Amino acid sequence: MFNTLIQELQAYRALLVAVSKTHPEFAILKLYEQGQRDFGENRVQELVDKQPELPDDINWHFIGHLQTNKVKYIAPFVHLIHSIDSPRILREINKQAKNNDRIIDCLLQFKIAEEATKYGLSLEEGRQLLESAEYREMENIRLVGVMGMSTYTDDKQQVRREFRRLKSIFDTLKTDYFAEADHFKEISMGMSDDYALALEEGSTIVRIGTLLFGQRDYG
Ligand SMILES: *Cc1c(COP(=O)(O)O)cnc(C)c1O
């Protein structure tokens, strides 16, 4: 599975984030040995437990909802935070990045699902954040793109519409705020069930768990 997936992604020049949440370290190492370096986790505790046990050159992506009081635990090493859904969390990441003498790359998470979902900004909220004086003064974060999650549904047309919406949000922000910024280029969308559609709609990062590691057992 891994090799065919990598080939498919190469055609689109997209990055694979292997979502290893709930899976043990040996499963991660198995993919690592095949060359995979980018892994994603959605719980801070699980990530800080795993990180010291695994090779140093893994790029750890944080993909879940992040609470402000937990940012300090991942700030020393996290590679990319996909889930910025408020000015408050960005403020805290900037502060903890500064404490660690780092610049942390982040993605703005947008609400694209037509169903009611909890997390993610609207385009208007994204604009407000980017236009705020506070954001402009943040020196220890770098926004490199956007992230979104589609509705969990078999309706492919709906999923495609939602991915198109994220691409259009990205294009809008790129034009209005990041025209000169080459680093603002990432669109994180697509999971095991819908990554092929996401690639067709312009994804640059897919987050895939089940397809690589099998079903999760939440016990
Ligand atoms: C779990 C998770 C994934 C991976 O989902 P699969 O269906 O197992 O591929 C991707 N993105 C986020 C934000 C997740 O929480």
The ligand as an ORCA input file, in Angstrom:
! r2SCAN-3c Opt
* xyz 0 1
  C      -7.434     10.681     12.097
  C      -7.246     11.854     11.200
  C      -6.851     11.676      9.861
  C      -6.638     10.310      9.207
  O      -7.846      9.678      9.015
  P      -7.926      8.243      8.222
  O      -9.344      8.167      7.833
  O      -7.522      7.202      9.207
  O      -7.010      8.325      7.082
  C      -6.638     12.810      9.093
  N      -6.811     14.052      9.588
  C      -7.184     14.263     10.867
  C      -7.356     15.656     11.345
  C      -7.423     13.172     11.704
  O      -7.809     13.392     12.965
*
